[in-house]
């Protein structure tokens, strides 16, 4: 079973410490999300793991093989897309994909077909990449990164430039990679997407990992909040003012939005509807990770 170990990585550029004694351990079949503010060191860390830049000190090993000192032995097992995909504009998508296949070990046709289908790139593979939209380039870039069937996949902001359909396809693709036993590391500012695919997250702030937690643990401590949307009326405002704290609801034109914990949704709806108020709709705010992240960063800032 391949495991990725980041051991005491330090990166200093022009006397500025970008990464400060970073340690990570990721097992096979795990999806790890790396989150943090712009400039926190996420992309630099991923570049070091991919072998694109060398650390000032420390090591990265994949299945006990050093990516730093023995990159040729380790790199066939790694696929990555860092920042924007680099494509040859005069090649078609299919030619670009075949070029990447020739550079690395040749995967099975079934695997190639699966990647093409899952990333939704079949319809534009025979167009020159210079004619691609940003979203099309992103999908092809991810396909090129994983087409050699690596055991470890590293994606920096994988949903960049994608529409709703593209984001869903990338989400399902990452879940499939995990199902296949691959290790996936990703960074993203879209915390809802991190929540939907990751098993574990690390928070990096000013080059230091300030937290590492399982998503299941976070979910047990932070409840989802549900928004109950109601038709506005003076009677309803008075009712809510008596029954609930003022901070739980807000008036928004013709509507009133009442926020309750998910476990309290059913009795709250029963209470409101039994009193004859008109329900417009209910929606869930999936903000567990966002709340957790903000608390951790705020705590670190106040230290």
Secondary structure, DSSP 8 states (H G I E B T S, - for coil): --EEEEEEEEEEETTEEEEEEEEEEEETT-EEEEE--TTSSHHHHHHHHHTSS--SEEEEEETTEETTT-HHHHGGGEEEE-SS----TTSBHHHHHHHHHHHS----HHHHHHHHHHTT-GGGTTSBGGG--HHHHHHHHHHHHHTT--SEEEEESTTTT--HHHHHHHHHHHHHHHHTT-EEEEE-S-HHHHHHH-SEEEEEETTEEEEEEEHHHHHHHS--EEEEEEE--HHHHHHHHHHS-GGGEEEETTEEEEEEEGGGHHHHHHHHHHTT--EEEEEEE--HHHHHHHHHHHHHHH-
